Amino acid sequence: MVRYYDDRSVQVTSAAIHVDGRTYPLAEISLVWHLRGSRSWRVLAGRGAIGAALAGPLVAAALGVALALWLHRSLTVTIAIVGASVLVGLAVGPVADFLFEHLDRSYARGSRQLELWVRWRGQPVRLLSTRDALRFGQVYRAVQRAMEAGQAPALRARNTGPSGNMARPRNRP
């Protein structure tokens, strides 16, 4: 038995799909599809906040330099304002890695509700509903691979010619 995916609540094998203690044999599944929900504005707002946190110190530094040049103060005051502005701009450096990591995770998790459905014994059944886009993609691909592997012998038998060789399409009309 081949195991295509395995986590705490979903297992996809060459024989069946196991979801939260329920088992769906592949032989009883006739169709697999997925649905995408609408975007979560909360997730998009969080991404925007991360972007603002990254850009904030840089904008403050640019405004400080512009202010220093606009004030036309003595050279010492101008250098002090520009120096402080540059330090504010450099403040983004230590937190940038942290913020980019959160932004990357946000995209991996996704911003939509994703659902995996199958037709099992003639009835539609929702196997999985999650906002985690990475996990959903892994489960969906595992189900596709398991279904394709289960259909391969039937396809080979159907495409086999009388000599036992695979039927090949001809180039001639």
N, C-alpha and C positions, 0 to 999 in steps of 0.2 A: 504494500500500500504506500503510495506516494503522498507526502504531506506538503501541500502548497502554501499554507498559511496557518499560523498557530499563535494565538494570544489568549488572554484570560477568558474571553467570552466567545470568540469565533475560531473555529478550526475548519479548514478546507482540506479535504483529502481526495484521493482518486475515487473513493467510494461514496462519500457523502459530505454534506455541509452541516456542521454542528454549531448552533447559535443558542447561547444561554440555556443549555440543557436540552434543546430540541434538536432532532436529527432529521435531515432532509436528504434521502438517497438521491444521487445524481440521476439514476435511471428514472425517477419519478418527476424530474424537473424538465419542463419542455421549453421554457423561455426565461431569459435573464435580461433585466433592464434596470436603468437607474433614473432617478429624478433629482433635479436641483431646485432648491427653494430660492426665495429672494435673498438679496444681500442683507447682512446684518449691519445696520448703521452704527451700532455700538462698536463693532470691530473696526469699521472704517474710521470712526472718530478716534479710536485708540491709535491707529496708524498715523493719523494726522497729528495727534499730540506728540508722538515720538518724533515725527518730522520737525515739528515746531521746537521740540527740546533740542534737536540737533542743530537747527538753524538759529535759534535764539541767541546764543553767545556770539556767533559770527555776525549777526545783524547788529547786536549791541556794540561790538568792536568797530564795525564800519561806521555806525552812527557816532561813536566817540571820536574817531579820527576826523570825520566830517565836522563835528562840533569844534574840535581843537583848531581846525583850519579856519572855520567860520568866525570864531571869536577874535582872532587877530591879537592874541595876548603875547606876552614876552616869550622868548624862545624856551625858557625853562618851564613855563606853564604849559606850553604847547607840547613839549617833549614828555612832560609828566602825564598829560591827558592821553597822548598817543600811546605811551608805555602802558598805562592802566588799561586802555582799550585793547591793546595786543594781548595782555594777560587775560582779560575776559575772553577774548577769542580763543586763546589756547586752552581755556577751561573745558572746551568741548572735547579735547583729545582724550582724557582719561575716561570719560563717560561714553564716548562714541562707540567703542566696542560693545559695551553693555547694551546700548540702545539699538545698535544694528543687530545684535543677537535677538533681542525681543522683536524687532521688525521682521527678521527672517522667520522666527517661530510663528509669527502672526500669519505670514503667507503660507507656511507649511500647514497650519491648522485650517486655513481657509476662512471665508466670510459667509458661506452659505450652508444651509442644512442639506445634507446629501443622504439619499435613501437608495438602498439596494433592494430590488424586488425580484421575485421569481414566480413562475407559474408552476405550482406544485399540486399534482393530482387535479389539474384543471382549475384551481383556485389561485388568485393572486395572493402572495404572502410577502410581507415586508420583512426581510431578513435583518437589515441594519439601517439605523438612522443615526447620523453623527455629523458634527461640524468639523471633525478632524479630517481634512482633505487628504493628508498623507496616508493615514490608516485606511480611509475609504478606498483610495486608489490601489493600495496593496491588496485589500480584500477582494475588490472587484476584479482585478487582474488574476488573482488566484482562482476565483470562481470561473473566469473565462478559460484559463488554462486547464482546469479540471474538466470542464465541459468539453473542450476541444479534444482532450486526451481520451475521454470516454466515447467520443464519436469517431475517432480515428479508425478503429477496426471496421465499422460499418461503412465508412467512406471508401476504405481500401477495397472491401468486398464489392461495393457497387461499381467501382471504377476498374475492376479487373476484367480483362478480356477473356475469350475462350481458351487461350493458351496459358492463362495464369499470370500474364504480364499486365502491368498497368496500362490502361488505355491512354494513348497520347493523342492530342488534337493534331489534325493534319493542317499543313500550310496551304493546301489547295482548296479552292471553293467547291 
